[in-house]
Amino acid sequence: MNKIKSRTSNYLKTIYETSYTQRWTCNKQLATMLGVLPGSVTEAVNRLISQN
């Protein structure tokens, strides 16, 4: 699996897992869980939205 697919899978998995414990989450919380900067989460989520 290439880096982009792996990274996307990590974001999706974290969002999915978080949805079981909370109704919503913010980018800052996802960033903390993933060990990345909040801006990286924003970019990843925008990329996922653009891909439908």
C-alpha positions as CSV (number, residue, x, y, z in Angstrom):
1,M,0.0,0.0,0.0
2,N,1.5,3.4,-0.9
3,K,1.9,6.2,1.6
4,I,-1.1,8.2,0.5
5,K,-3.5,5.3,0.7
6,S,-2.0,4.2,4.0
7,R,-2.4,7.8,5.4
8,T,-6.0,8.0,4.1
9,S,-6.8,4.7,5.7
10,N,-5.5,5.9,9.0
11,Y,-7.6,9.1,8.9
12,L,-10.7,7.1,7.9
13,K,-10.1,4.5,10.6
14,T,-9.6,7.2,13.3
15,I,-12.8,9.1,12.2
16,Y,-14.7,5.8,12.1
17,E,-13.5,4.7,15.6
18,T,-14.2,8.1,17.1
19,S,-17.8,8.0,15.8
20,Y,-18.5,5.1,18.1
21,T,-17.5,7.1,21.2
22,Q,-18.7,10.6,20.2
23,R,-21.3,12.1,18.0
24,W,-18.6,14.4,16.4
25,T,-15.0,15.3,16.8
26,C,-12.8,18.3,15.8
27,N,-9.7,18.4,13.8
28,K,-7.6,19.2,16.8
29,Q,-8.8,16.0,18.6
30,L,-8.2,13.9,15.4
31,A,-4.7,15.5,15.1
32,T,-3.9,14.5,18.7
33,M,-5.1,10.9,18.1
34,L,-3.1,10.6,14.8
35,G,0.0,12.5,16.1
36,V,-0.1,15.1,13.4
37,L,-0.8,18.9,13.2
38,P,-4.5,20.0,13.0
39,G,-3.8,21.6,9.5
40,S,-2.8,18.2,8.2
41,V,-6.2,16.9,9.3
42,T,-8.0,19.8,7.6
43,E,-6.1,19.0,4.3
44,A,-6.8,15.3,4.6
45,V,-10.5,15.8,5.3
46,N,-10.8,18.3,2.4
47,R,-9.1,15.8,0.1
48,L,-11.5,13.1,1.2
49,I,-14.5,15.4,0.6
50,S,-13.3,16.2,-2.9
51,Q,-13.0,12.5,-3.6
52,N,-16.6,11.9,-2.4
